[in-house]
Amino acid sequence: MTDINKMIDEMPQEVYERLKSGVELGKWEDGTVLTQEQRDSTMQLVMLYQARRLDQTDHFTINSEGKMNELTKAQLKKQFKGEPIAEFKEQEL
């Protein structure tokens, strides 16, 4: 049996990104749909990778202590305050 900690420590960033994409989209890059069991296992790997290898501070991510970051509505508003959603250019006549 593979040691999960060793696997996470040696996992390339590219593999993590592919796993994360698979969980988010529910399918692999080739279009193959993940079964519920595959999605659950892949989500666990993504969460372990985030907790061990990334400095996560985003809402609903796993931090280095293994706990989920849950920001309040006020914290989220403060985080995104002043950032425009879209930018429009004026057209010359």
Secondary structure as GFF3:
##gff-version 3
##sequence-region A 1 93
A	DSSP	alpha_helix	4	10	.	.	.	ID=ss1
A	DSSP	alpha_helix	13	25	.	.	.	ID=ss2
A	DSSP	alpha_helix	36	53	.	.	.	ID=ss3
A	DSSP	alpha_helix	73	80	.	.	.	ID=ss4
###
